[in-house]
């Protein structure tokens, strides 16, 4: 391995495609157990590596030197092998600063809570202090020097202005997890989450629900990779190149999610979009049938709507962790809050709005088997669809027009 990423578990990582998109070198993902770390560094069989959870602090003892920023932070995420001499750097600070600036978040004079006690937490402390934060508190599960507990944070520091999450809580595949309940933080202005897979963590989504500025860690990952690549290549890489890679990665990883009434055209439109963009297509109702051997209608009739919604939520959670897919949902998926949060983790949500007089009532849909039931359902759910959607697309004429509007918006 010449260049790559060192960590314990790397199935979630986007780093390989980011670094290789720069076009300078091949990049490997190198999973190493804690008992193998010392021998890995003794071999020194690499030119440059990035370091991720949980080794950003523990690698320091194997290096010959570290730069001033890494020393100040106490964590290393980039190591260069210069003729057998290993030097450590911290490019996470550059990446986190860039992410905070891109989100329009100000730390100066603010009360900041940093969640987590690892290397990225130390980086966040360094960035917050350099940015002139008024008060910075690091939060850990246990009481220890330099940290407060989550219980104390929720009891004594609910006036925090900014929360920075550096824990892996909410990271793929456990996307429903959050490190802290933000409902008690009445002054909260911003949430910055280092988690980048999914694109929007549950913490970020819950903050946005409350009208709080919130951003995930993908841009941080890209910008730290940009600075690492400069160390690897010793070249002054044009930052515009990484900005384009950021846009490309974001588009590649994001899902197109279609919501709307039964017979609004979600499955037909989704299939057309998936074929034209070369993306896989999943229909949640079809996935339910494949998993259970029963159609949604059969399940609702025989087991009741509540039992069906439980199965539907499980299927939607499994679909939501996918990247670069088109997902059509059942008409009632929006009635469960968790479904929407899961779908938004990686998805841009489009509401296919079809006028009620154009919708078709069918006997195989127990909740909309008559025209009257269908119209009542439309009235009941329309506000849910609108509130859930990132984009509303009318489908009252040519289905190709609706599909084209979604394609154009998604590719912007």
C-alpha positions, 0 to 999 in steps of 0.5 A: 500500500502506498496511500490509504486510510488506516482504521479499525472498521472502514465499511462506511468510508468514502475516502477511497473514491474521494482521494482517487477522484483527485487523480494522483494515486491509488488509495486503499482502505486498511483495516487494522486491529488494535493488536496489529497497530505497532507492527503496522508502523514498524513495517512502514510499508506506505508513503502516506496514510490517513488515520481515522477512528479509533487511532488518531491519538494512539498512532502518535507514539509510533511517529518520529515527529508531529507538526505544531497543529497536531501537537497542539491538538494531540491527534494525528490524521495524516502521516507521511513516510519520508525515507523511513521517517514518519511525520504526523499532521492534523488536517481535520482542523482545516476540514472542520473549520471549512465545514463550519464556515461553509455552514455560516456558523459563528463560534466567536463568543458562543457557548460550545458543547463538543460531544465525544472524547476521541481525536476529532473531539480534540480537533474540535476543541482546538478549532473552537478555541482558535475561533474565539468561542466564549466557553467550550465544554467537552462531553463524555459518557464518564466523568474525567478531567477536562470533560463533563458528562452528558447528564451534567450537560443536559442539567447545567448547560442547556444554554449552549449555542452550538453543539459539535458532534465528534462521536460515531453515534448515528453513523452507518449502519446505525442511522437512527442513533443520536448522541444527545437529545437536543430538545432541552437546548432552548438557545441552540443555534447550530449543530455541526456533526462530523458524521458523513455517512449518512449524509444527514445524521439523525442529529442533523435532521432533528435539529433542522426540524426545530429550525436550527442550522445543522450540517453533516460532515461530508464537506469536512471529509473532503477538505481534510482529504484535500489538505492530506493530498497536498502533503502526500503529493507535495503539490499545490492542488487547486481547491476548485478540484475538490469542490467539484468532487464534493458536488459529484460525491454528494450527487452520487451518494444521494437518493431520490425519494418519491412520496405521494398518494396511491396512484399518483405515479410514484412507481412509474416516475421512479422507474423512468428516472432510475433507468435514465440516470442509471440508478437502482430502483426500489419500490417499498411496497414491492420490497415488503411483498418480497420480504413477507410473501404478502402484498400490503393490501393482504397485510392490512386486511389480515393483520391490520394497518398497525402491523403493516406499518411496522413492517413498512418502517423496517423496510424503509429503514433498510432502503434508507441506508442505500446510496444513489438509489431511487426509492418510491414509497407507499402512500402512508409512509409519511404518517410515521415520523421515523420513516421520513427521518430515515428517508431524509438521511440520504435522500432528497424527497419529492412529493408527487402531487396529483389532483384527487380527481385524477387518482384511481380508487382500486379494490386492492387498496384497503385504505382507498378502495372507493373514490370518497375514501381516496379523496378523504385520504388526500385531504388528510395527508396532503399537508404531511406530504408538503411538509415532508417534501424538499420539492413538490412536483405536479403530475396532472398531465404528461408523466414525462414532464414530472420525471424530467422536473425531478431529474433536472432538480436532482442534477443541479 
